[in-house]
Structure formats: structure tokens, C-alpha cells
Amino acid sequence: MEKHDNDRFIVSVRVGPKGQITVPVEARKMFDIKEGDTLMFMGDKNRGMALLKDDEFYKMMGGINV
């Protein structure tokens, strides 16, 4: 892991045989991710991927709940 400061870090994760990744402990602590939380995985072929907690995603979307 390469850590930049208290607000950012870069870490590599390996995709397992079932297509799963493990959210690193540093990210779970930083973003208060707990067992049972729902995360939103977004992807754009040209811009890449993003992972957000669902409540943050809904705030970004203006309170729209799907």
C-alpha cells in the first residue's frame, strides 16, 4: 500500500475466482464501511470504476432512492 496522507491512499486488490475483491481495512476504516453495508459499484468504459456507500450515492443523486 502506498499512503499519501490521511485523506487518500492507493492500494491494489486481487480479483478472486468468483470475481470478488476485498475492501482493504484502511478503506473500511476511512469510509466507515461495516459488515452488511451496501456499496454501489459504478463503471464507465472510458472513465473507469467507482465504489461508493449507497447512502453517499443517494445523496449525490439528490435523494433519489431506487
C-alpha positions in Angstrom: 0.0 0.0 0.0 1.2 3.5 -0.8 -0.3 6.1 1.5 -0.4 9.7 0.5 -1.9 11.4 3.5 -4.8 11.0 6.0 -7.4 11.6 3.3 -6.0 9.4 0.4 -4.3 6.1 -0.3 -3.6 3.8 -3.2 -3.8 0.0 -2.7 -4.0 -2.9 -5.0 -6.6 -5.6 -4.6 -6.8 -9.0 -6.4 -9.9 -10.3 -8.0 -10.7 -13.8 -6.8 -12.0 -16.8 -8.8 -15.6 -15.7 -8.2 -14.9 -12.1 -9.3 -14.8 -10.8 -5.7 -12.5 -8.3 -4.2 -11.8 -7.5 -0.5 -12.2 -3.9 0.5 -8.9 -3.1 2.3 -9.1 -2.4 6.1 -7.8 1.2 5.5 -10.7 1.9 3.2 -13.2 0.3 5.6 -11.9 2.5 8.4 -11.7 5.7 6.4 -15.2 5.4 5.0 -16.8 3.7 8.0 -17.7 0.5 6.0 -19.1 -2.2 8.2 -20.3 -5.8 7.6 -23.7 -5.7 6.0 -23.3 -2.2 4.4 -24.4 -1.9 0.8 -22.0 -0.4 -1.7 -22.7 0.9 -5.2 -20.3 -0.2 -7.9 -20.3 2.1 -11.0 -18.5 1.7 -14.2 -17.9 3.7 -17.3 -15.8 2.1 -20.1 -14.0 5.4 -20.8 -13.7 6.9 -17.3 -13.2 3.8 -15.1 -14.8 2.4 -12.0 -16.0 3.8 -8.6 -17.2 2.3 -5.4 -19.5 4.3 -3.0 -21.5 3.6 0.1 -25.2 3.6 -1.0 -26.2 6.5 1.3 -23.5 8.7 -0.3 -24.6 7.6 -3.7 -28.2 8.6 -3.0 -27.1 12.0 -1.6 -25.2 12.6 -4.8 -28.3 11.7 -6.8 -30.4 14.3 -4.9 -32.2 11.9 -2.6 -33.4 9.6 -5.4 -33.9 6.2 -3.9 -34.1 3.2 -6.3 
